[in-house]
Amino acid sequence: MAIDKILENVLRYIESRFELFKLEIEESVSIALVRLIQGLIIGILGVFVLLFFSWGVANALNVWLNSTFVGYFLVGGIYLILMLAVLSRSGEEKLKQQIEGKVSGMFDKQKKKIDTEENTEAMVENDVYRNNSEI
């Protein structure tokens, strides 16, 4: 009878851990998707701001230089110089390391949370086991 109870408790514990694991994975994925969508929205809006600001500066340069196209070439040239400067200063490895660091940092926080919960559950189980063995 006692073995059946213990076996039942162990099975319920395993099922609970599996459900908890599924919920934690779901939470991590949903957090990542929200961040991705927010990043995309901010990026798209940023591109529009940059586009219209650049267009305005180019038009202002055209008026100032009394030309119809030189302002656009100047603004395009400034962006080309900025792009070359960024590409020369940061290699692909550095960018890759930064991205990996952010992603692994997100999962490390989740892993620490899981480890803390497991330690708490183990302490509770030890107390329950001790209390049952005293009876």
Secondary structure, 3 states (H helix, E strand, C coil): CHHHHHHHHHHHHHHHHHHHHHHHHHHHHHHHHHHHHHHHHHHHHHHHHHHHHHHHHHHHHHHHHCCCCHHHHHHHHHHHHHHHHHHHHCCHHHHHHHHHHHHHHHHHHHHHHHHHHHHHHHHHHHHHHHHHHHC
